[in-house]
Amino acid sequence: IGEGLAFAGREPNVRAQLLLGLGPLTFAQSYMALMPIIAIEVLRGDAILQGALLSVIGMGALAGALAVATMRRDHAYGLTVVIAGVAFCASVFAFGSSGWVWLSLPLGFVMGLISVAYTTQNQSLLQVLTPRELRGRVMSIYLLDRGLMPVGAIVVAIDGTLQ
């Protein structure tokens, strides 16, 4: 991990990709932990609504994976990753702000689509920028977001109780 951190510290493009991955996914991906609250308290639904919300997010994720798989790679896609990161955060904000089921379901689909498109492209670009002998080390740093998501959920939950 030390070699991966040293490499990321030396390479500004790799460092930027790691920050693009760790930042939004740590805080925005915590919506999954809050899904029962969104379904029951915000949208006034039940477990069936929660299942429907998670299902449309999953369908959007599948559509996002298929969209990325069919994209042409004629030019660098660094700007696409940045735009997708901003769009992902905006879609999470819109989904969290919605108080209507009829709006939350399509927003969930869009959120799933953009989430997978964003993370897939970010990981791909990170692997292209990293030398072969360091890819595993750098990707282990990138995948720290899985361990940091609960931290983001705690921050969101604490912020919600303070309001």
Sequence and secondary structure as in RCSB ss.txt:
>XXXX:A:sequence
IGEGLAFAGREPNVRAQLLLGLGPLTFAQSYMALMPIIAIEVLRGDAILQGALLSVIGMGALAGALAVATMRRDH
AYGLTVVIAGVAFCASVFAFGSSGWVWLSLPLGFVMGLISVAYTTQNQSLLQVLTPRELRGRVMSIYLLDRGLMP
VGAIVVAIDGTLQ
>XXXX:A:secstr
 HHHHHHHHH HHHHHHHHHHHHHHHHHGGGGTTHHHIIIIIS   HHHHHHHHHHHHHHHHHHHHHHHH   SS
  HHHHHHHHHHHHHHHHHHHH   HHHHHHHHHHHHHHHHHHHHHHHHHHHHHS GGGHHHHHHHHTTHHHHHH
HHHHHHHHHHHH 
